[in-house]
Amino acid sequence: MASDDTFPDDRRQMMESINGFLRDSVPHNHELGLSVVDLGVAEATMRLPYAEKLVGNPETGVLHGGAVTTLIDATCGISVFMKMARMARIATLDLRIDYLHPATPGKELLARAECYKLTRAVAFVRALAHHGDPANPVASAQGTFIIVED
Amino acid sequence: MDSTPPGPAPRIANLLRQVRLTGEYHLLTEAIPYTRFLGIGVENTTGEVLCRMRYAPMLIGNSSIPAIHGGTLGGLLESAAIFELLLRTQTDRVPKIISITVDFLRSGRPQDTLAKATITRLGRRVANLQVQAWQEDRSRPIASANALFLLS
């Protein structure tokens, strides 16, 4: 997908095109099996399947924070694309993650991000990671992105 | 979450005793699946304990630049903090992350990335750390983090 492609109107087509982009052009997301499961006007939801290789504490089986960071960073980036209604070159400036409770071993993790403010140069995003119930989040995050190229 | 694991998991406390005595850091980094997966090792070649994330194509986040995925840099910074706590304090469990703030300063090139964590406060229950990650030039970090951990 070219970096300045405008999104197709159809939501499902859009999801397929983003998932295709992740699969073909983002090797690390592909390695983790990350996929988009829902899109909104300025929102995105992604899924991270549980995998033994992502465990940070072998005594509990709890995922390493780095895997959660990757899921949240990727989801935040896609919510910015949704708010922009196209894919531009963006880069994460900062990301703060609060771990509210440990991820449950064996369960897939979802992240939902919302780009709540977009200026010409900067996008502001917040996100929650959860196991299916956003009211009981595993992690809460806030980040900023710079729009590198318009 | 602190319940007994179902299978025979590596005993971190036993490994730590050995690693603290012998400096065989690989025993520890290999016992943690995520650091093994990212190719993160601990080394002490200059009298200073550093973390190294060996470059592999699967660490790339954007193939058109190409740049290392920000999530893996977050994983490296957090891992460096965890290993600093495991090797510098007497804790015998993997510390639990409370909060981390990562600043991405430059894009990571497809090469090894180093990281150094510094404990800025060590309390009875909470530790604060500052972490830097760089590639060839230590004075030009590519990412930095402030992290809080719960020790128990």
Contacts between the chains, C-beta under 8 A, distances in Angstrom:
chain1	res1	chain2	res2	distance
A	3	B	64	7.7
A	25	B	62	7.1
A	25	B	63	5.0
A	25	B	64	6.7
A	26	B	60	7.7
A	26	B	61	5.8
A	26	B	62	6.7
A	26	B	63	7.2
A	26	B	69	7.4
A	27	B	57	6.0
A	27	B	58	5.3
A	27	B	59	7.6
A	27	B	60	4.5
A	27	B	61	7.6
A	27	B	63	6.3
A	28	B	58	5.9
A	28	B	59	5.8
A	28	B	60	6.1
A	28	B	61	5.3
A	28	B	69	3.9
A	28	B	71	6.7
A	28	B	72	6.0
A	29	B	61	7.3
A	29	B	69	7.4
A	31	B	58	4.4
A	52	B	33	5.9
A	53	B	33	5.1
A	53	B	34	6.9
A	53	B	36	7.5
A	53	B	37	4.2
A	54	B	33	6.9
A	54	B	34	5.4
A	54	B	37	6.9
A	55	B	32	7.5
A	55	B	33	4.3
A	55	B	34	6.1
A	56	B	32	6.3
A	56	B	33	7.7
A	56	B	34	5.0
A	56	B	82	7.8
A	56	B	94	6.8
A	57	B	12	7.9
A	57	B	32	7.5
A	57	B	93	8.0
A	57	B	94	4.3
A	58	B	5	7.6
A	58	B	9	4.8
A	58	B	10	5.2
A	58	B	12	7.1
A	58	B	31	5.8
A	58	B	32	6.3
A	58	B	33	6.5
A	59	B	5	5.6
A	59	B	9	5.1
A	59	B	10	7.8
A	59	B	11	7.7
A	59	B	12	5.9
A	59	B	93	7.3
A	59	B	94	7.1
A	60	B	1	5.4
A	60	B	2	6.6
A	60	B	3	7.6
A	60	B	5	6.7
A	61	B	5	6.4
A	62	B	1	6.1
A	63	B	34	7.7
A	64	B	32	7.5
A	64	B	33	7.9
A	64	B	34	3.5
A	64	B	35	7.6
A	64	B	75	6.5
A	64	B	78	7.3
A	64	B	79	7.6
A	65	B	74	7.6
A	65	B	75	7.4
A	65	B	78	4.8
A	65	B	97	4.5
A	65	B	100	6.6
A	66	B	34	6.0
A	66	B	38	7.1
A	66	B	71	6.6
A	66	B	72	6.9
A	66	B	74	5.6
A	66	B	75	2.2
A	66	B	76	7.3
A	66	B	78	5.4
A	66	B	79	6.7
A	67	B	34	6.4
A	67	B	71	7.7
A	67	B	75	7.0
A	69	B	70	7.9
A	69	B	71	5.0
A	69	B	74	3.5
A	69	B	75	6.3
A	69	B	78	7.2
A	69	B	100	7.4
A	69	B	102	7.2
A	70	B	69	6.5
A	70	B	70	7.9
A	70	B	71	2.6
A	70	B	72	6.7
A	70	B	74	7.0
A	70	B	75	6.9
A	71	B	71	7.4
A	72	B	71	7.9
A	73	B	69	7.7
A	73	B	70	5.0
A	73	B	71	4.7
A	73	B	74	7.0
A	74	B	71	6.8
A	91	B	104	6.7
A	91	B	107	6.9
A	92	B	70	4.8
A	92	B	104	4.9
A	93	B	103	7.2
A	93	B	104	6.2
A	94	B	101	6.6
A	94	B	102	6.4
A	94	B	103	4.9
A	94	B	104	6.8
A	95	B	70	7.4
A	95	B	74	7.0
A	95	B	101	7.3
A	95	B	102	5.1
A	95	B	104	7.7
A	96	B	99	7.1
A	96	B	100	7.2
A	96	B	101	4.2
A	96	B	102	7.7
A	97	B	99	6.8
A	97	B	100	5.5
A	97	B	101	7.9
A	98	B	98	7.3
A	98	B	99	4.8
A	99	B	96	7.4
A	99	B	97	5.1
A	99	B	98	6.0
A	99	B	99	6.6
A	101	B	1	7.9
A	102	B	1	4.6
A	102	B	96	7.0
